[in-house]
Amino acid sequence: MTKKPEKPGSASIRVLKTRIKKKSGLKESSRRWLQRHINDPYVQRSKADGYRSRAAYKLIEIDDKHHLLKPGMKVIDLGAAPGGWCQVAAARTKSTAEHPHVVGIDYLEMDAVPGAPVLLMDFLDPQAPEKLAETLGGRPDIVLSDMAAPTTGHKRTDHIRTMYLCE
């Protein structure tokens, strides 16, 4: 793959891609997914910028356009793992460990995010709203989520699970 020259007359640059060996014990579809993932420019950029996931750039783009996150706002991140959105929200709200403005919640374990405590529980748990408000020190100003239900490959089941999250 080649990039377009920056200016006329300059040489093009060949972008090298990482390939996964066929004899790596993976199914072909898994090998292709892994190869796409490793070579994804947002995955590479997230690693270079210190974000936990490429999803951080989704929130950055949304916030740059709509200016949703402001210093001091109280934010809840539903389905917080792996923590990319918590990182962005904590930075943009100036959240600190002493005065957290961001709280994440997920049933998947994840490493702590500086300035954003994370509750290890399902957001549908009846105790979740109380624990979130207690940890946040009040009601949130905004609730963020980019959750997706675990997929099965069966379209109807996947659709029902996704719609359940929306309710």
N, C-alpha and C positions, 0 to 999 in steps of 0.2 A: 504494500500500500504506500502511496506517496502523498506527501502534502503539497499543496500549491505553493509556488515560490512566493516569498514575502513581497518582493518587488521584481519588476521585469528584469530579466538577465541574471537573477540569482539562481543558484542551483536548487533543485528540489531535494527534500530530505526523505529518506526511506525510513519509515517507522517499522521497527522490528517488533514482531509479535511473539509472545511466549506460546509454545505449543506443548500440549500434554501428550506424552507417549501413549501409543495405542495399547501397549502391554502393561498398563498401570493398574489393572484389576478393576477398572470402571466399565460400566456399560457405555456404549457409544453415545447415547443421549446425555449421560452425566459428564462424559469427557468433553463433549461440545459445549455444554453449559459452563463447565469450569473454565474452559478456554476462553469463552466469551466474557465471563466474569473477570478473569485475570487481566484481560486486555481492554476492559471497559475504561475509558478515560476518566470517568467520574470515580471509579474505584481507585484508580491510581492517584488521582488528585486528592481524594479523601485521606488516603494513607499519608501523602506528602503534607497535607494541611493539619493532620492530627485528629481528623474526625473518625468516629467509629464506623460510619456507614456512608454510602453514597447518598442516602436519603437526606442527609444534612443539607445538601444543595437544593433539594426541593423546598425546604422551609426557608432557606436563605433567599431563594428566588421569590417565593410567595411574600415574604416579609419586605423585601426590597421594593416590590411592586405595590403592596397594600399597606405597609407600615403598621402591622398588627401588634408587634411586640415593642413595648416602651419600657425604659428603666422603671423599676418598682412594681410593675404589673405582676399579679399572681397568676401562675400558669400551671395547668395540669396536663401531663402528657400521658394519654391512655395508650397502652401497648408500647411502652417506652423502649423495650429491648430492640437493638443493642445499645441505644443511647445517643445516637446522632442528633435527634431533635432536642433532647435534653441539653446537650452541649450547646447548641445554637441558642436555645431559649435562655439558658443560664447566662450566656455571654451578653445577649441583647437586653436582658432585664437587669443586668448587674447583680445577679443572684450570688450570694456567698454562703459558706457553711454556717456562719453565725446568723445570717438573716436570709434564709432561703426563700426565693420567690418562685421557684420551680419545683414541682414534685412529679416524679414519674411513677407509674404503676404498671406492673406486668406480672404474669404468672411464670415467665421465663426468667431465670437468674441472669444477672448482668453485673459487670463491675460498676462500682460507685462512680458517679459523675460529680466533679467538684461543684459545689453550690446547688446541687439538685438531688435531694434524698429520693430514694426509690423504694416503694413498697412492693414486696414480693407477695402478690395476691392477685386474684382475678378481679377485674373492675366490676363484674356482675355480682360479686360477693355482697350480701346485705350490709356488711360492716364497712365496705370500701368508702362510701361517701363521708362517713364520720371520720375515718382514719385520714382520708385525704385532707379534709377541712382542718383537722387537728394538726397535721404535719405542716400544712401551708399557713396556718394561723388565720384562717378565715375562708371566705368563699373565693373561688377563682374569678379572675377577670376574663380569662379565655381558656378554653379546653382544646387541646390539640390531639390529633390522632391520625395515624396513617396505617392503622391495623388492617390486617387481612386474615380471614379465617383460614385455618389449615385446609388445604385442598386435598381432594381425593382422586380427582381426575374424572369423576362422575359429575356432569354439568349441572344436573338438577340438585344434587346434594350440595355441591359447591355454592350454587345460587342461594339455596335456603340458608346455609351457614352465613353467607355474606349479608343477606337481608336481616338475619337475626341480630347481627352486630349493629345494624342501622336502627333497629327498634330501641 
